[in-house]
Amino acid sequence: MKSLLVLALVGVSSFALADEINTASAQPVVQQYDYSTNLDIAKVISLSTIPNVCEVVPATMVYEDHQGQRHTLEYRAMGNGCTNG
């Protein structure tokens, strides 16, 4: 009886581990942009909102390339709160 219980626990834990692996692989990889990054943007899916501050802030763009793959790109942008006068 104990061996059946151990076998059942091993089976359940292996399913839980497989689910964690699938969840981790489903998370999109966030690519950090720099000037040498070669971009292939066919369609922009979404852009993060740039805050109303006068400083450089992180921003994110999700886009689709010409092969239909989705990418998430993180870059730095100047906030919208600066005035020239």
C-alpha positions in Angstrom: 0.0 0.0 0.0 2.8 2.4 0.8 4.5 1.7 -2.5 1.3 2.7 -4.3 1.1 5.9 -2.4 4.8 6.7 -3.2 4.2 5.8 -6.9 1.1 8.1 -7.0 3.1 11.0 -5.4 5.9 10.6 -7.8 3.5 10.6 -10.7 1.7 13.8 -9.5 5.0 15.6 -8.8 6.3 14.8 -12.3 3.1 16.3 -13.8 3.6 19.4 -11.7 7.2 19.7 -12.8 6.2 19.3 -16.5 3.6 22.0 -16.0 6.2 24.4 -14.5 8.5 23.7 -17.5 5.8 24.4 -20.0 4.8 27.6 -18.1 8.4 28.8 -18.1 8.9 28.2 -21.8 5.6 30.0 -22.6 6.9 33.2 -21.1 8.1 35.6 -23.7 11.8 36.4 -23.7 12.3 40.2 -23.2 15.1 41.4 -25.5 17.1 44.5 -24.3 17.5 47.0 -27.1 20.8 48.6 -28.0 22.0 50.5 -31.1 23.5 47.3 -32.6 20.2 45.4 -32.3 19.0 44.3 -35.8 15.2 44.7 -35.8 12.7 42.9 -38.1 9.4 44.6 -37.3 6.5 43.8 -39.6 3.7 44.9 -37.2 3.7 46.6 -33.8 1.3 44.9 -31.4 1.6 47.2 -28.4 3.7 50.0 -26.8 3.9 50.7 -23.2 2.7 54.1 -21.9 5.5 56.6 -21.4 5.0 58.5 -18.1 4.7 62.3 -17.9 8.2 62.8 -16.3 11.3 64.6 -17.5 13.7 61.8 -17.4 14.7 58.6 -19.2 12.3 55.7 -18.4 12.1 52.1 -19.4 9.6 51.3 -22.2 8.4 48.1 -23.8 7.2 47.2 -27.3 5.6 44.0 -28.4 5.9 43.4 -32.2 5.6 40.7 -34.8 8.4 40.0 -37.3 8.0 39.0 -40.9 7.9 35.3 -40.0 5.0 35.9 -37.7 7.0 35.5 -34.4 6.2 37.8 -31.5 8.9 39.6 -29.7 9.1 41.8 -26.6 11.7 44.6 -26.7 12.6 46.7 -23.7 14.2 50.0 -24.5 14.8 53.4 -22.8 12.8 56.5 -23.8 12.6 60.1 -22.7 9.5 60.8 -20.6 6.8 63.1 -21.9 7.0 65.7 -19.0 9.8 67.9 -20.4 9.1 71.4 -21.6 11.3 73.7 -23.7 10.6 77.0 -22.0 
